[in-house]
Each structure stands twice: as C-alpha cells, then as structure tokens.
C-alpha cells in the first residue's frame, strides 16, 4: 500500500499544525503559587495581566522581555506588583509591548 503525494502533503500539514498550535498556549501562560499571568492587547502595547486565585493578597516579583513600540529595540527588566485576593493586576507601560513574563516569586502580603 502506498501513500499518494497529495495525502502525504495533508498528513505533513496536520503534523505541523499539531506541533505549532500548542506553542502560543505555552508561551502565553505562566503560573506559580496561585498566580497566573496572561497577556492582553492595549492599543499598540501588549500588557501582562496577573490573576491571583489565592484568598489573600500577594506580591508578585517577575522578569519580563518585550519590545519598545516607539522607536526600536528590545526591553527587559524586573519588577513587582501587588495583586489583591481573587483579583487582577496589570503591568505595562506606554510604549512597551511585553512578549513574555517569568514569575520569580510570590509572597503573601498581609
């Protein structure tokens, strides 16, 4: 039994889609100790949105990578946000488009 070239192309396309589709989900989500980060478009910038699913306030320390939307070049740094219990906090600045966030620590803030 042989596979026709057209069928082989379709199989290859499906295999590539199966490999590519999970990538945005993996890069768009990061979580640690009850805090999850996702991304949201705001004008020309992409901001990080931290969701705290704990019943207490937390301080989230993180590092980020991004690009400057005005001018050119890459941006990176470290920062922290306070996220109230069961609530969201956003992080982003005018002219900064965040490409990835890595949560480094989550501390209870009483």
C-alpha positions as CSV (number, residue, x, y, z in Angstrom):
1,X,0.0,0.0,0.0
2,X,1.4,3.4,-1.0
3,X,0.6,6.9,0.1
4,X,-0.3,9.3,-2.6
5,X,1.7,12.6,-2.7
6,X,-1.5,14.6,-2.0
7,X,-2.3,12.5,1.0
8,X,1.3,12.7,2.2
9,X,1.1,16.5,2.0
10,X,-2.1,16.6,4.1
11,X,-0.5,14.3,6.7
12,X,2.6,16.6,6.9
13,X,0.4,19.7,7.2
14,X,-1.7,18.1,10.0
15,X,1.5,17.1,11.8
16,X,3.0,20.6,11.6
17,X,-0.3,22.2,12.8
18,X,-0.3,19.8,15.8
19,X,3.2,21.0,16.7
20,X,2.6,24.7,16.1
21,X,-0.8,25.2,17.8
22,X,0.2,24.4,21.4
23,X,3.2,26.9,21.3
24,X,1.1,30.1,21.8
25,X,-0.7,28.5,24.8
26,X,2.6,27.6,26.4
27,X,4.2,30.9,25.9
28,X,1.1,32.9,26.8
29,X,0.6,31.4,30.2
30,X,2.8,31.2,33.3
31,X,1.7,30.4,36.8
32,X,3.2,30.0,40.3
33,X,1.7,29.6,43.7
34,X,-1.8,30.5,42.7
35,X,-0.9,33.4,40.4
36,X,-1.3,33.2,36.7
37,X,-0.1,35.6,34.1
38,X,-1.8,36.1,30.7
39,X,-1.5,38.8,28.0
40,X,-3.8,41.4,26.7
41,X,-3.6,43.9,23.9
42,X,-3.9,47.6,24.8
43,X,-3.6,49.9,21.9
44,X,-0.2,49.3,20.4
45,X,1.2,47.6,23.5
46,X,0.7,44.2,25.0
47,X,0.3,44.2,28.7
48,X,0.7,41.4,31.3
49,X,-2.4,40.6,33.5
50,X,-1.8,38.8,36.8
51,X,-4.6,36.8,38.3
52,X,-4.4,35.9,42.0
53,X,-6.6,32.8,42.8
54,X,-5.4,32.8,46.5
55,X,-7.7,34.1,49.3
56,X,-5.0,36.6,50.4
57,X,-3.1,39.5,48.8
58,X,0.2,38.6,47.2
59,X,3.3,40.5,46.0
60,X,4.5,39.0,42.7
61,X,8.0,39.5,41.5
62,X,8.7,38.8,37.9
63,X,11.1,39.4,35.0
64,X,9.9,40.4,31.5
65,X,11.0,40.6,27.9
66,X,9.5,42.9,25.4
67,X,9.9,45.4,22.7
68,X,9.7,49.2,22.6
69,X,6.7,50.2,20.4
70,X,8.1,53.7,19.9
71,X,11.5,53.5,18.3
72,X,13.1,50.2,18.1
73,X,15.0,47.8,20.3
74,X,14.2,45.3,22.9
75,X,13.2,45.8,26.5
76,X,13.8,43.7,29.6
77,X,13.7,44.1,33.3
78,X,12.5,43.0,36.7
79,X,9.5,44.4,38.7
80,X,6.8,43.6,41.2
81,X,3.1,44.1,41.5
82,X,0.6,43.8,44.4
83,X,-2.3,41.6,43.5
84,X,-5.3,41.6,45.9
85,X,-7.0,38.3,46.7
86,X,-9.1,36.8,43.9
87,X,-8.3,39.8,41.7
88,X,-6.3,41.0,38.7
89,X,-3.5,43.5,38.4
90,X,-2.0,44.7,35.1
91,X,1.5,45.6,34.2
92,X,2.7,47.5,31.2
93,X,3.8,50.9,30.2
94,X,3.1,53.3,27.4
95,X,5.5,52.3,24.6
96,X,6.3,48.9,26.0
97,X,5.0,45.7,24.4
98,X,5.6,42.7,26.6
99,X,6.4,39.4,24.9
100,X,7.0,37.2,27.9
101,X,6.8,37.2,31.7
102,X,8.5,34.8,34.1
103,X,7.2,34.9,37.7
104,X,10.2,34.6,40.0
105,X,8.4,34.7,43.4
106,X,5.0,35.0,45.0
107,X,4.9,36.3,48.6
108,X,1.9,36.7,50.9
109,X,1.3,40.3,51.6
110,X,-0.7,40.8,54.8
